[in-house]
Amino acid sequence: MLPIDISEHGYLVDRVIKFSVGGGVIIGIVSFAILFYILWRFRRSKNPTPLSDVPPLLKKVVYIDFVMIIFDLILLFVSTYAWFIFFIRPVEKIKKEVVDKGEKFVEVKVIGRQFFWTFEYPGKDGKFGTPDDFTLGNVLVVPENHYVFVKLTAADVIHSLFIPNVRVKYDAIPGKETHLWFKPTKSGKYEIACAEICGEMHYRMKAYLVVLSEEDYKKWIENAPYEVSVLKDFEEK
């Protein structure tokens, strides 16, 4: 079972997973069924004399190869489309599309460290590098139904930001800033993990994604980082 999807784009990821797993299982069952049938049908006890030619039945098995090739091509198309939508398109182009549609977005810098996550916010002015910037440890707070653009990197070794409920999993690499985005559609508290073994205390790299309503997020960002009462509502959930 996949964790509940609370993202706008998650259905694309789920579609690739379900198609590849479901199709792979079907092809696997058919392939093994044919294999065991051939082993049984042409077993030595029933065919003591070696055949000098390929039986007609075996010649038809080649059609299975064509089916598998078609399946692979469909899977390639579906996964490439999802990858293009989510990762390949330039972030600035996506931001422009968001603005043109009249939608809002927030930006967060995410840094993986041994053995915790830091989430840097631009503050009220929406700009990084100004006095009102602030940082949270192991808690990523975002507004519901807003695009979230993430600038991801690592301070020491390779980490991997994994947020299952928004179908995000991307490596954080020292010295390199990568970009990703998601749009949460349901408020609540969700787990964040590191999906790359990064040292002896890798297990401690557990954080949380807290999705607030737009109204609650505005209240929180107005008082952050000094006022975190909004987050307390989620501590025991």
Number of C-alpha atoms within 10 A of each C-alpha: 3 10 9 12 18 23 19 17 19 21 15 18 19 15 15 19 15 13 17 19 12 12 16 15 12 11 16 12 12 12 16 11 12 15 13 11 12 13 11 12 12 15 11 11 9 9 10 9 8 8 9 6 6 8 10 8 9 11 9 10 13 10 11 14 12 11 12 15 12 12 17 15 12 14 18 14 13 18 19 14 14 20 14 12 14 20 14 13 12 13 16 9 10 16 17 12 12 15 12 10 9 8 13 14 17 15 18 21 18 26 23 27 19 18 17 18 26 19 20 20 25 20 20 14 10 14 13 16 11 12 10 15 17 16 18 15 14 19 19 23 20 24 24 23 22 20 23 19 19 20 19 23 26 22 15 16 17 20 29 21 23 20 19 18 19 24 22 19 16 20 18 27 19 17 11 12 15 15 18 18 21 21 20 26 19 16 17 16 21 19 15 22 22 26 18 16 14 19 12 9 11 17 14 13 21 16 21 17 20 21 25 24 17 15 10 15 17 14 14 19 18 13 13 20 15 10 12 13 11 14 16 9 11 14 9 6 8
